[in-house]
Each structure stands twice: as C-alpha cells, then as structure tokens.
Amino acid sequence: MSAGTALLFLGTIALNELLFKWLEFAHGISWIYLPAGVRLLCILLFAEAGAIGILVASWLICFFHFFPNDPIRSFAGGILAALAPYLTYRLLVAGRVGPSLAGLGPWRLLGCALAFSIASPLLHHIWFALQGQREGLLHGFFVMASGDLIGTIVVLYTAKLILSMRQQ
C-alpha cells in the first residue's frame, strides 16, 4: 500500500504539472493541486501505510524536483506533506471510517477536506516563517489552501463516486 501510494502520488504530481502548471503560484503551490487530494485519500484509505508512501514520495519529489539545492527544505517538506493529512485523519476520522470511505458522508468528507486544506498550508507556512521566508506568506497561504481544497475535493469526491459504484 505504501509503494502504491507513492506511485499514485508521484503520478498525480506529474499530471498536475501537465494540466495546471500555468496556475502555479510558486514551485509546488498551485491554484489547483490534485496531489493534495491524493495525500489525504491515501491516508484515509491506508492510514499509516499511506503516510509512509506519501513521506517517501514527497522526499523524492522535493529532493529531486522541487528543491534539489535545498536539502533542509526538502527534508522538512516531505515530513510536512505526510504529517498534515495524517494529523487530519487522526483528529477527524480515525476509527470512524473503513477502507471504502463509507463512514464519510458528503458533508463529513467536505469538512475533512476543508480541515486538511487549512492544516497543510498552515504547517508549511509556519515552517517558511521559522526559516525567515516571510515575504508573501499570507498570499502564499491563501493560494496553497485554495489549491489544496480544490484538488482535495476533486480527488475525494471522484474516489467516493468510484468506490460507491464498485459496491453496487
């Protein structure tokens, strides 16, 4: 499950860059960011195995693509990318949802997406501020939160639709 999560996440990053590169605010921050949805989806479905897959894939993409000349940012970025959806999962849904997402109705799924879409940019931007990167911090937070929310809603509701069709 971890390896599948990593491959899905890396593939979604490539797809997002192919489709939405023109909406990029900064490297890794876009107005539509489908990989955010994959991060949360895989952790909702696979819990810790999903988090490990996201961590490994995030380190690969950070170290070799997003920030190849900044190992500290790459290391922290990978941890934050896996930590935000995992914390959202642990706080909101752990123990209440099975691997089919059946325990998450449409409104609860939306609440989970919203919470994650705030938690992820919040953790990242706290890190940026602690590293002295304060210019455009609020605007970057808004763009990242918006992109994460849009991408998460698209991915989660698509997955929920596919999973519900499989159960019929």
Secondary structure by P-SEA (a helix, b strand, c coil): caaaaaaaaaaaaaaaaacccccccccccccccaaaaaaaaaaaacaaaaaaaaaaaaaaaaacccccccaaaaaaaaaaaaaaaaaaaaaccccccccccccccaaaaaaaaaaaaaaaaaaaaaaaaaaccccaaaaaaaaaaaaaaaaaaaaaaaaaaaaaaaac
